[in-house]
């Protein structure tokens, strides 16, 4: 068996982020060949990543990148808030946002297949990051807006809420104000015309059933339903909502004052829609201390 030097172990540790004994064992298996050891450990890392894939990842970071006429936003999830402070995890999240911005992928699968600055795909880097850190993590979603002849506004509330919005007309300050409003008020879409038809039908049925209990004539009930629908649209659409910085005017009125128009937006809130597991945290910590992978 070839003698493994401390220098070889050090180099392999730096390249893989793995422990000293893991690196030494891998080098011994391949006769001291650094490249072969890296490949061997990457394969082992992939197996670890697959084993951890079923674990719920609802923490993480929202990252935004903007340059010139475009902006991209990504949500990268991990299992614990502790990992969000890890330099490797943060570097991975930043690099994914850069890749989404520069690569303009069509969908999430296309983003995962794009090559990052180190020459490996986003998916390869994700798996290696899992192996290095020891937690499941996912590139959950992304949004990218290009300004063309418009203005892109971005807003991050800490690292847990992010917004991109596109305006035609107006300026950067207005776009940022609208982005901040979206972060705070959570509109469903830009205007009443954008509300999905099935959602409108559902709400209309509910309002009609409620109004029917009033005992009023059918023509009055119809007007009651129309009034409630208008109120509903004001609550859930960007244009209908009162502007958070000046509730005396709607966002629509604000935009018209600046001769601007909202074209679209994306709002991410970390972990929304992910069913979080409730369990014994102390037991989870003990499992990690024992080295359990499941």
Secondary structure by P-SEA (a helix, b strand, c coil): cccccaaaaaaaaaaccccaaaaaaaaaaacccaaaaaaaaaaaaaaaaaaaccccccbbbbbbbbcccbbbbbbbbcccccccccaaaaaaaaaaaaaaaaaccccaaaaaaccccccccaaaaaaaaaaaaccccccccbbbbbcccbbbbbbbccccbbbbbbbccccaaaaaaaaaaaacccccccccccccaaaaaaaaaaaaaaaaaccccaaaaaaaaaaaaaaaaaacccccccccccccccaaaaaaaaccccccccccccccccccccccaaaaaaaaaacccc
